[in-house]
């Protein structure tokens, strides 16, 4: 107890506490608000896992066994990969324009992947058993095993990198840890895409598209997250963005424009190739183009996720931070629904679609339950709370 008291009363801890306490009324209210979201989400998840049961609280069922919580997990961990990749361009691969973003971006990569772990931990029925058997009974032929293991290693490497970035004379060690973090993040991300791409029974997912798409999408999401959170950090710390960071954000915006153009080509080819695929894949694509998910696809994924951000980034010329922030906010919001559509639409076509069975003549339906929504809000609350605290505890991630 004496040692713990000594640590808690150390000058560094006291200084961090003072910075948090001096954040202002809006900052403190935001801490409370996101803390409550986190508690509600964890409570809803615990109730579902250990008390009421997920079959009674989550809206998933036999025909659609994974939905909102898995898509939210994908949203967070893919964002983590993208943030890691974009930030590594600076201190790992030597692109000097990106160097000022390193510390904050590595921290964001850590908290987003932990938010994803939180959500998926509250989705599976036996999270502790999963963690145990992942170690003592690994299945090396499973994409899911590799995905979870690699993301776990990524958290370790990113944490080590983050510590070295704050240590004097540890740049080489930070570069090594950062490189290992990039390798494990990309490997985990492509394995996540492989989880979908190797499912023969789901033609909408099956094929080589998703592993490559996930990496491209990760880079786009990472650009949006970095711009979005750097802008918020400026407001939280009540400081203007310095010249080096402004130049870095300009580079991120230009990279985002290029990636959005590539994403549009990817999307066009996905539509064209799927349209000549199996009847299952065609039915799923029609649900996106003209069916019940058409609004999500055209308004959220295409308009909000690609076209509007591309126009706004072009208009900003990488210099107007407010326009860039708006573009990033629209992208993040839209990408969340893109992930949900990707997961759900791949399952809505009945497996006996072609056989003319009456029960399989219509698409499956899914609407999230209150418990699922609360768990998602809990993951968002964790990410936002960790970001807000990190800005004060690490004093704005000064370079």
C-alpha atoms as one frame of an Amber mdcrd trajectory, in Angstrom:
protein
   0.000   0.000   0.000   2.833   2.381   0.802   4.442   1.695  -2.588   1.112
   2.242  -4.392   0.520   5.473  -2.476   4.025   6.643  -3.382   3.421   5.932
  -7.068   0.032   7.679  -7.106   1.520  10.737  -5.418   4.531  10.950  -7.736
   5.085  14.315  -9.487   4.287  12.838 -12.929   0.959  11.362 -11.786   0.041
  14.527  -9.933   0.861  16.649 -12.989  -1.321  14.398 -15.172  -4.174  14.654
 -12.682  -3.854  18.455 -12.635  -3.982  18.603 -16.426  -7.118  16.430 -16.501
  -8.776  18.517 -13.782  -7.964  21.741 -15.647  -9.559  20.561 -18.874 -12.606
  22.763 -18.521 -16.302  22.094 -17.989 -17.026  20.690 -21.457 -14.016  18.382
 -21.237 -15.028  17.023 -17.833 -18.651  16.600 -18.904 -17.420  14.672 -21.946
 -15.369  12.410 -19.685 -18.425  11.662 -17.572 -20.654  11.137 -20.601 -18.330
   8.675 -22.351 -17.573   6.979 -19.034 -21.294   6.351 -18.591 -21.521   4.971
 -22.150 -18.662   2.608 -21.365 -20.303   1.390 -18.154 -23.683   0.893 -19.856
 -22.069  -1.075 -22.675 -20.091  -3.305 -20.330 -23.178  -3.853 -18.145 -25.277
  -4.800 -21.195 -22.569  -7.198 -22.366 -22.146  -8.839 -18.955 -25.910  -9.242
 -18.659 -26.025 -10.871 -22.088 -23.083 -13.207 -21.473 -23.580 -14.313 -17.880
 -27.145 -13.547 -16.796 -29.851 -13.402 -19.460 -27.966 -15.020 -22.335 -27.019
 -13.712 -25.759 -29.824 -15.680 -27.456 -32.352 -13.561 -25.608 -30.619 -10.162
 -25.716 -28.860 -10.079 -29.101 -30.836  -9.985 -32.356 -28.622 -12.503 -34.139
 -30.096 -15.906 -34.965 -29.220 -19.094 -36.817 -29.444 -17.615 -40.307 -27.570
 -14.402 -39.340 -25.212 -15.469 -36.543 -22.938 -12.398 -36.697 -24.010  -8.807
 -37.208 -23.600  -5.429 -35.489 -21.039  -6.418 -32.862 -18.775  -8.198 -35.335
 -19.034  -5.295 -37.787 -18.121  -2.885 -34.970 -15.131  -5.048 -34.091 -14.097
  -4.942 -37.757 -14.597  -1.159 -37.769 -12.260  -0.609 -34.812  -9.478  -3.063
 -35.658  -9.363  -2.044 -39.326  -9.118   1.573 -38.164  -6.235   0.555 -35.890
  -4.401  -1.018 -38.821  -4.914   2.076 -40.941  -3.730   4.457 -38.231  -0.674
   2.274 -37.661   0.155   2.191 -41.376  -0.248   5.930 -41.924   1.725   6.879
 -38.811   4.511   4.415 -39.661   5.210   6.291 -42.898   7.000   8.869 -40.739
   9.212   7.427 -38.024   9.399   3.857 -39.422   9.742   4.384 -43.186  11.310
   7.838 -43.128   8.668  10.005 -44.855   9.427  13.149 -42.867   6.084  14.889
 -43.435   4.330  12.236 -41.334   6.745  12.284 -38.371   4.800  14.823 -36.210
   1.812  12.448 -36.124   3.712   9.475 -34.681   3.032   9.592 -30.940  -0.661
  10.422 -31.057  -1.284   8.019 -33.944   0.370   5.078 -32.196  -1.749   5.808
 -29.124  -4.886   5.952 -31.297  -3.941   2.631 -32.916  -3.688   1.041 -29.461
  -6.991   2.336 -28.097  -8.963   1.514 -31.251  -7.768  -2.084 -31.268  -8.585
  -2.367 -27.546 -12.062  -0.967 -28.271 -12.479  -3.706 -30.873 -11.365  -6.325
 -28.354 -13.881  -4.971 -25.836 -16.777  -5.260 -28.277 -15.938  -8.749 -29.528
 -15.242  -9.870 -25.960 -18.819  -8.938 -25.090 -20.130 -10.662 -28.244 -18.822
 -14.214 -27.896 -20.432 -16.392 -25.246 -17.222 -17.558 -23.557 -14.557 -14.827
 -23.851 -12.356 -16.226 -21.074 -12.469 -19.699 -22.580 -11.498 -18.205 -25.935
  -8.442 -16.502 -24.416  -7.413 -19.703 -22.635  -7.787 -22.096 -25.556  -6.234
 -19.612 -27.969  -3.002 -20.297 -26.064  -3.240 -23.933 -24.992  -5.026 -25.313
 -28.063  -4.095 -23.216 -31.122  -5.539 -24.092 -34.528  -2.893 -23.019 -37.032
  -5.227 -23.662 -39.981  -7.773 -21.130 -38.712  -7.846 -17.578 -40.054  -9.683
 -16.483 -36.928  -6.936 -17.887 -34.680  -4.245 -16.088 -36.667  -6.271 -12.877
 -36.713  -6.758 -12.794 -32.939  -3.190 -13.845 -32.184  -1.624 -11.351 -34.574
  -3.762  -8.488 -33.293  -2.720  -9.412 -29.748   0.940  -9.261 -30.756   0.242
  -5.961 -32.512  -0.995  -4.463 -29.234   2.251  -5.546 -27.549   4.485  -4.141
 -30.305   2.548  -0.866 -30.495   2.705  -0.439 -26.730   6.468  -1.021 -26.738
   6.809   1.415 -29.641   4.771   4.013 -27.775   6.989   3.698 -24.690  10.162
   4.033 -26.773   8.791   7.108 -28.558   8.621   8.845 -25.173  12.105   7.676
 -24.171  15.233   9.658 -24.954  17.719   7.888 -27.220  15.314   5.033 -28.036
  14.451   5.957 -31.613  16.022   2.850 -33.181  14.134   0.595 -30.768  10.930
   2.504 -31.558  11.513   1.955 -35.280  12.009  -1.799 -34.780   8.907  -2.112
 -32.584   6.961   0.052 -35.039   7.991  -2.112 -37.975   6.929  -5.266 -36.127
   3.648  -3.529 -35.278   3.056  -2.729 -38.953   3.814  -6.312 -40.027   1.510
  -7.864 -37.438  -1.272  -5.315 -38.054  -1.230  -5.887 -41.826  -1.044  -9.660
 -41.388  -3.922  -9.605 -38.905  -5.948  -7.317 -41.151  -5.505  -9.521 -44.217
  -6.369 -12.571 -42.099  -9.541 -10.799 -41.032 -10.374 -10.319 -44.700  -9.547
 -13.986 -45.221 -12.132 -14.977 -42.617 -14.782 -13.684 -45.023 -13.008 -14.466
 -48.296 -12.598 -18.198 -47.585 -16.264 -18.925 -46.851 -17.440 -21.024 -49.813
 -21.022 -21.013 -48.551 -21.239 -17.205 -48.703 -20.573 -16.271 -52.362 -20.902
 -12.534 -51.670 -17.785 -12.749 -49.479 -15.915 -15.580 -51.174 -12.890 -14.743
 -53.332  -9.651 -12.737 -53.215 -11.345  -9.312 -52.998 -11.770  -8.819 -49.241
  -8.179  -9.368 -47.997  -6.946  -6.653 -50.387  -9.998  -4.460 -49.801  -9.466
  -4.556 -46.037  -5.934  -3.160 -46.351  -7.042  -0.367 -48.703 -10.034   0.398
 -46.508  -7.758   0.405 -43.447  -5.563   3.110 -44.968  -8.588   5.261 -45.809
 -10.049   4.821 -42.331  -6.679   5.579 -40.757  -6.419   8.879 -42.651  -9.918
   9.872 -41.503  -9.227   8.962 -37.865  -5.948  10.876 -37.756  -7.407  14.087
 -39.180 -10.524  13.798 -37.011  -8.686  13.254 -33.729  -5.889  15.756 -34.401
  -8.535  18.431 -34.925 -10.291  17.456 -31.676  -6.912  17.429 -29.881  -6.360
  21.005 -31.008  -9.635  22.024 -29.363  -9.011  19.997 -26.194  -5.521  21.433
 -25.679  -6.624  24.924 -26.738  -3.676  25.273 -29.059  -3.312  26.010 -32.739
  -1.832  23.349 -34.982   1.868  24.008 -35.507   3.413  24.227 -38.952   4.925
  20.731 -38.980   1.654  19.095 -37.934  -0.289  21.189 -40.469   2.054  19.987
 -43.215   1.621  16.404 -41.996  -2.167  16.720 -42.134  -1.908  18.113 -45.654
   0.019  14.982 -46.639  -2.595  12.772 -44.954  -5.396  14.573 -46.823  -3.663
  14.113 -50.167  -3.078  10.453 -49.401  -6.764  10.107 -48.517  -7.771  11.637
 -51.857  -5.646   9.127 -53.748  -6.990   6.205 -51.735 -10.603   7.328 -52.186
 -10.114   7.394 -55.959  -8.698   3.863 -55.835 -11.567   2.769 -53.586 -14.085
   3.972 -56.158 -12.418   1.771 -58.786 -12.413  -1.157 -56.335 -16.118  -0.682
 -55.671 -16.996  -0.521 -59.364 -15.159  -3.768 -60.056 -16.747  -5.433 -57.040
 -20.183  -4.592 -58.464 -19.278  -5.747 -61.989 -17.673  -9.039 -60.988 -20.399
  -9.915 -58.482 -23.129  -9.156 -61.031 -21.920 -12.082 -63.164 -21.357 -14.406
 -60.192 -23.579 -17.024 -58.595 -27.290 -16.317 -57.988 -26.540 -15.998 -54.256
 -23.961 -13.257 -54.818 -26.175 -11.481 -57.350 -29.101 -11.499 -54.924 -26.911
 -10.024 -52.182 -25.562  -7.329 -54.508 -29.099  -6.474 -55.660 -30.063  -6.011
 -52.009 -27.333  -3.365 -51.853 -28.007  -1.691 -55.192 -31.814  -1.636 -55.332
 -33.072  -3.549 -52.304 -33.446  -2.928 -48.575 -29.816  -1.828 -48.177 -29.774
   0.562 -51.144 -29.925   3.675 -48.936 -26.967   2.481 -46.879 -24.991   1.653
 -50.012 -25.632   4.728 -52.140 -25.953   7.358 -49.420 -23.597   6.045 -46.722
 -21.001   3.962 -48.540 -20.751   5.779 -51.899 -21.882   9.341 -51.197 -20.783
   9.710 -47.573 -17.848   7.316 -47.637 -16.237   8.284 -50.943 -17.703  11.097
 -53.056 -18.404  13.843 -50.485 -15.082  13.349 -48.631 -13.189  13.385 -51.946
 -14.866  16.664 -52.940 -14.234  18.213 -49.512 -10.581  17.146 -49.412 -10.133
  18.564 -52.906 -11.771  21.831 -51.869  -9.626  22.078 -48.725  -6.395  21.604
 -50.723  -5.081  19.948 -47.591  -4.895  23.289 -45.786  -8.376  24.062 -44.443
  -8.486  21.950 -41.284 -12.201  22.588 -40.656 -13.231  21.249 -44.079 -10.868
  18.301 -43.635 -12.389  17.591 -40.219 -15.919  17.602 -41.657 -14.822  15.266
 -44.457 -13.217  12.909 -41.942 -16.255  12.922 -39.649 -18.541  12.047 -42.585
 -16.151   9.282 -43.640 -15.964   7.716 -40.174 -19.739   7.790 -39.757 -20.287
   6.284 -43.210 -17.568   3.636 -42.870 -19.289   2.324 -39.734 -22.399   1.518
 -41.799 -20.254   0.168 -44.620 -18.834  -2.417 -42.217 -22.327  -3.321 -40.997
 -23.629  -3.775 -44.543 -20.637  -5.905 -45.503 -21.224  -8.309 -42.604 -25.021
  -8.508 -42.761 -25.594  -8.502 -46.534 -23.261 -11.471 -46.890 -25.726 -13.528
 -44.818 -29.176 -12.304 -45.844 -29.506 -14.633 -48.858 -30.845 -18.037 -47.692
 -28.566 -20.996 -48.323 -31.385 -22.749 -50.250 -32.108 -19.703 -52.412 -31.945
 -21.568 -55.744 -34.064 -24.550 -54.741 -37.416 -22.768 -54.796 -38.247 -23.631
 -51.186 -41.005 -21.373 -49.850 -39.160 -20.645 -46.591 -36.088 -19.573 -48.581
 -37.855 -17.396 -51.120 -37.195 -14.102 -49.304 -34.129 -12.461 -47.826 -33.370
 -12.770 -44.144 -33.869  -9.671 -42.037 -31.860  -8.208 -39.202 -32.337  -5.248
 -36.865 -29.994  -4.706 -33.899 -31.288  -5.113 -30.350 -30.932  -2.568 -27.565
 -28.250  -4.700 -25.917 -26.170  -4.780 -29.096 -26.477  -1.028 -29.530 -25.421
  -0.466 -25.906 -22.336  -2.664 -26.350 -21.403  -0.684 -29.471 -21.853   2.574
 -27.572 -19.668   1.090 -24.844 -16.884   0.502 -27.364 -17.252   4.058 -28.673
 -17.296   5.334 -25.094 -14.061   3.487 -24.306 -12.317   4.868 -27.397 -13.468
   8.441 -26.754 -12.694   8.292 -23.033  -9.198   6.913 -23.648  -8.558   9.616
 -26.245  -9.693  12.430 -23.964  -7.628  11.158 -21.045  -4.607  10.500 -23.261
  -4.517  14.088 -24.517  -4.158  15.386 -20.957  -2.096  12.593 -19.404   0.499
  12.746 -22.212   0.300  16.543 -22.412  -0.851  16.772 -26.006   1.766  14.257
 -27.243   4.383  16.962 -27.612   7.044  16.140 -30.173
